[in-house]
C-alpha cells in the first residue's frame, strides 16, 4: 500500500521489507490508509523537487522518525521530548550521553508537521484533540503545541517521561508544558532565559543575558544527568558541536548559492525537510549529513546547468511565508512567477555564527537565543531587512502567522522598515505556520498574483 | 477582435464582451453552487445579448475567486489587476478604486495606464463586505436593495461599535430593543462598513478620483458614508459590478494582440 510512497521518500526495497512489521504497526496507529498514501504521493510530486535524491533522502529521515516516534514507548525504556524553540545542541549533547536503546529523543511536533502535515495533510484531527484537551481554540494557542498534545491524548504518540523546554523566544512552549506537567503529570525541565532586550541593543549581545541563559542550561544538564544517571562528556559536546557546525555551514552555503542564482534552482518548499533537521535530534547524523551533501551537489549542478523552477529573470523576493505543515503556499508564490531568493528562517543569518568569547558549554548554549531572531523584536526587523539587502530583492512577502504571538508582533514594523529603507514593496500575507485552517489558499493567491504583477511591471519599467 | 472577461465572484458571476476595446454586451447572475456552471451560463447569456457565438471570441480572460475553474478561459488574472484596468477604462481620472464585493473588500491604487500601484484587502473577516450587509438586512427584515434608500432618510445614525458580523448582529438586536428606528440602524451599519474599509485603505492612500465598484457600490448609503469617512468625493460607474469582468476583457484584448504579433 505504502511501498511506492516510501520509495519516493528514498527507502530501498529491502529496507521496506525488513521494516514492514514496524511500519505497518505505526501507520495503523496513525490511521493512515491507501487514500492517505496516494494523497501523500500526489502532494510530494506536486510541491517538491522529487527528482532530487537529496530531497527524497531527507523525507526518508522524517518518515523513519515518524515510525520511531509512534513506537517509542514499546521500543525504549524512556522517552524524552523537546520542541521549538529549544535548539539542537543541548538536545543532541544530552541524547548522546544516554544509551540509544534505553532512551528515545525527539521533537514530536516537528516530526508530525513534516510528515502528517507536509506529506499527508492530515494534522487537523490531532489539532482538534489538542483543542479539546487543554489548549482550546480562540485563545491564540500555538498549533504546534495543540498538535503535539492532541497526538499524545489520542494515543498516537506516547506521553514522555521528561520534556525539555526553552522559554525564550515565545511564551507558548512553557505554557503548554505547564499544562503537560500539571494535568498529565509529565516532568518538565525548563531552559529559562531573560529576554527583555532594549531597543538599540541588537546586534550586540548582553553578557548578563548570555550568562543567565548559560546558568539555566547548566542547571538543566545537571538535573538531566541526575535523572538519567549519565554524564554529558567532553566527547559528546565535541561531537555535537562538530556535527552541528558542519551541517549548518554547509546548509548556509547552499541557501546563499540558491539566493544568488538566476533562475532559482530549487523550490524553497524542498528545503523545509533539510532545514528543520537543524532542530531535530535524530540519531541518524550520518544519514542527515549524507543527504545534505547530495542535495548540495544536486543544487550546484542545477545552478551550473542554468536549470530552474522559476523563469530566469523573474523578480526576486524575500519571504517569511514558511508554513511548516504545508508546502503549497511557498510553491504557489513561485508559481506566480516570483523567485524566492531567501526564505526566513532557512537562511541562518551570519550573526548566529558570529564569534563570541564564551567557552563553557552552558554559556555557548546561551549565546544562540541572544544573537539571532530570538534576541528581540528589533532583531526580527533588522534581520529581515538585512536579508532583503543581502539578496538585493525587488520585494518582500512578510507572513503574518495568525497564532504566533512572537512573530506577529513585528510584521507591520518590518513592512514599514523595509519599504522605507529599501524602497521595495512588502506584501503582508495572513495565515498560520502550523494550522492550515487559518488561511484560504484562494485569497492568498489573489494577493500574491497581484503582487507578482506589480513587481513584474516595476521591473519592466526599470529596464526601459 | 472580440474578447470576453469572465469574473466569477463569491456572490455573482459576470461576463463582459468587448469588441476592439468597446463594450459590446454583458451579463450578471448569481454564482450559485457550481462555479464552472455559473461561468458557462453567464457567458452564454452575454453572448446571446451580443448576438455572437462562443467561437467568435478571440480570447477569454477569467478573474475572481472562481477564475481557475473557468475551463474555456485562455488565461486567468487576479481581480485586483482586472478591477484597476476596468475602472481606468470607464473613469480615466481614477487613481483609487474601492471595491466591495460579496466576500471581500479591496482598496486599489491605480496608475494612469490602469496598472496597480498598491492594494489592500480584507483578511479573514466578513466586516466591511457585502456579506455583512446581507446579514444585517436579514436581521432588519429588509431586502438588500432597500438598505440604501432607507438609510438616506436617517436623521440620527446609530453608532455600531462592533465590526464583527456576529457581534454586530447582537448589537442590532439590542439597539432595536432601545427603540432606535430602522433608518438609523441601517445608516449606522453603513457607517460601520465605511469606517472599516476606510481604515483598511490607509496603507494605500486615497487619491482623487476615487471610484467605488462592486455590488455594494449600488448602495447610495454606503457610498455617502465612504465619502464622508475618507473625506473625498466618490464616483460610481454606471455598472459598478462589471468592472472586474470589463478589465479582464480588456486585458484579453492585449493578450490576444500579443499572441497575434507572436504568430506573425
Interface residues (C-beta under 8 A of the other chain):
Chain A: X402 X425 X430 X438 X439 X440 X442 X443 X445 X446 X447 X449 X450 X453 X454 X457
Chain B: X65 X77 X78 X79 X80 X81 X104 X115 X116 X117 X118 X119 X121 X123 X124
